[in-house]
Amino acid sequence: MFKRKKISFKDTLLTKKKTDPLHAIYYQLVSYSLFYGNKMFLKYASLGIIGTLVDFAILLALTEFAGINYILSSIIGIIIGIYVNYLLNKKYIVRERGYKQEKINFWFAFAYFFTSFLSIVFAIMFMIVLVEYYSIGYFLANVIASFVFFLIRYFAHRVLFKRFGH
């Protein structure tokens, strides 16, 4: 009988703000029309930046200060960065569900880490090619490999987020 007015996402920004700093930045960026259509990419990218910074910090610390080979320190950095991204994505992107949550969380974690593992393998191979054959510095090669495989992981994880409740 009475139709309920559909509230736009932009209107909910004024009434349902969360107190986290990440949400505050996200809400500010999403309020601009350029980012509004790409809100999932914006969420994934903003959380990915945090994991990437962790990856770069560990790579530099292990290679420069601990004297570990750049390949091993890159592997350790990528694994820890992906784990940080997993925790952030689980908290901020994947919706919680009431029933069978443990089964859903298990399959989401398995698929997330499987696609991430494949991207680690290819990113390390890509980085070795850039360093050994094209004489690019290990840090710049890691930046290039991280950017390329960020896009690949985004499209793979996008399927996961739609499947598991984005």
Contacts in CASP RR format, 6 or more apart in sequence:
PFRMAT RR
TARGET T0000
AUTHOR 0000-0000-0000
METHOD contacts of the structure
MODEL  1
MFKRKKISFKDTLLTKKKTDPLHAIYYQLVSYSLFYGNKMFLKYASLGII
GTLVDFAILLALTEFAGINYILSSIIGIIIGIYVNYLLNKKYIVRERGYK
QEKINFWFAFAYFFTSFLSIVFAIMFMIVLVEYYSIGYFLANVIASFVFF
LIRYFAHRVLFKRFGH
9 30 0 8 1.000
9 36 0 8 1.000
9 39 0 8 1.000
10 30 0 8 1.000
10 31 0 8 1.000
10 36 0 8 1.000
13 27 0 8 1.000
13 30 0 8 1.000
13 31 0 8 1.000
17 23 0 8 1.000
17 24 0 8 1.000
17 27 0 8 1.000
18 24 0 8 1.000
22 46 0 8 1.000
22 47 0 8 1.000
22 92 0 8 1.000
23 92 0 8 1.000
25 46 0 8 1.000
26 42 0 8 1.000
26 43 0 8 1.000
26 46 0 8 1.000
29 35 0 8 1.000
29 42 0 8 1.000
29 46 0 8 1.000
30 36 0 8 1.000
30 39 0 8 1.000
30 42 0 8 1.000
35 42 0 8 1.000
40 93 0 8 1.000
40 158 0 8 1.000
40 161 0 8 1.000
40 166 0 8 1.000
41 154 0 8 1.000
43 92 0 8 1.000
43 93 0 8 1.000
44 89 0 8 1.000
44 93 0 8 1.000
44 154 0 8 1.000
44 157 0 8 1.000
44 158 0 8 1.000
44 161 0 8 1.000
45 150 0 8 1.000
45 154 0 8 1.000
47 85 0 8 1.000
47 88 0 8 1.000
47 89 0 8 1.000
47 92 0 8 1.000
47 93 0 8 1.000
48 85 0 8 1.000
48 88 0 8 1.000
48 150 0 8 1.000
50 84 0 8 1.000
50 85 0 8 1.000
50 88 0 8 1.000
51 81 0 8 1.000
51 82 0 8 1.000
51 84 0 8 1.000
51 85 0 8 1.000
51 88 0 8 1.000
52 81 0 8 1.000
52 146 0 8 1.000
52 150 0 8 1.000
54 77 0 8 1.000
54 80 0 8 1.000
54 81 0 8 1.000
54 84 0 8 1.000
55 77 0 8 1.000
55 78 0 8 1.000
55 80 0 8 1.000
55 81 0 8 1.000
55 142 0 8 1.000
55 146 0 8 1.000
56 139 0 8 1.000
56 142 0 8 1.000
56 143 0 8 1.000
56 146 0 8 1.000
58 73 0 8 1.000
58 76 0 8 1.000
58 77 0 8 1.000
58 80 0 8 1.000
58 81 0 8 1.000
59 70 0 8 1.000
59 73 0 8 1.000
59 74 0 8 1.000
59 77 0 8 1.000
59 138 0 8 1.000
59 139 0 8 1.000
59 142 0 8 1.000
60 139 0 8 1.000
61 73 0 8 1.000
62 68 0 8 1.000
62 72 0 8 1.000
62 73 0 8 1.000
62 76 0 8 1.000
62 77 0 8 1.000
63 69 0 8 1.000
63 70 0 8 1.000
63 73 0 8 1.000
63 138 0 8 1.000
66 73 0 8 1.000
70 131 0 8 1.000
70 138 0 8 1.000
70 142 0 8 1.000
71 124 0 8 1.000
71 127 0 8 1.000
71 128 0 8 1.000
74 124 0 8 1.000
74 127 0 8 1.000
74 138 0 8 1.000
74 142 0 8 1.000
75 120 0 8 1.000
75 124 0 8 1.000
78 120 0 8 1.000
78 123 0 8 1.000
78 124 0 8 1.000
78 146 0 8 1.000
79 120 0 8 1.000
82 113 0 8 1.000
82 116 0 8 1.000
82 120 0 8 1.000
86 109 0 8 1.000
86 112 0 8 1.000
86 113 0 8 1.000
86 116 0 8 1.000
89 112 0 8 1.000
89 157 0 8 1.000
89 161 0 8 1.000
90 105 0 8 1.000
90 108 0 8 1.000
93 161 0 8 1.000
93 166 0 8 1.000
94 108 0 8 1.000
94 161 0 8 1.000
94 164 0 8 1.000
94 165 0 8 1.000
94 166 0 8 1.000
95 165 0 8 1.000
95 166 0 8 1.000
97 104 0 8 1.000
97 165 0 8 1.000
104 164 0 8 1.000
107 164 0 8 1.000
108 160 0 8 1.000
108 164 0 8 1.000
111 160 0 8 1.000
112 157 0 8 1.000
112 160 0 8 1.000
115 153 0 8 1.000
115 156 0 8 1.000
115 157 0 8 1.000
115 160 0 8 1.000
116 153 0 8 1.000
119 149 0 8 1.000
119 152 0 8 1.000
119 153 0 8 1.000
119 156 0 8 1.000
122 149 0 8 1.000
122 152 0 8 1.000
123 145 0 8 1.000
123 146 0 8 1.000
123 148 0 8 1.000
123 149 0 8 1.000
124 145 0 8 1.000
126 141 0 8 1.000
126 144 0 8 1.000
126 145 0 8 1.000
126 148 0 8 1.000
126 149 0 8 1.000
127 138 0 8 1.000
127 141 0 8 1.000
127 142 0 8 1.000
127 144 0 8 1.000
127 145 0 8 1.000
130 136 0 8 1.000
130 137 0 8 1.000
130 140 0 8 1.000
130 141 0 8 1.000
130 144 0 8 1.000
130 145 0 8 1.000
131 137 0 8 1.000
131 138 0 8 1.000
131 141 0 8 1.000
136 144 0 8 1.000
END
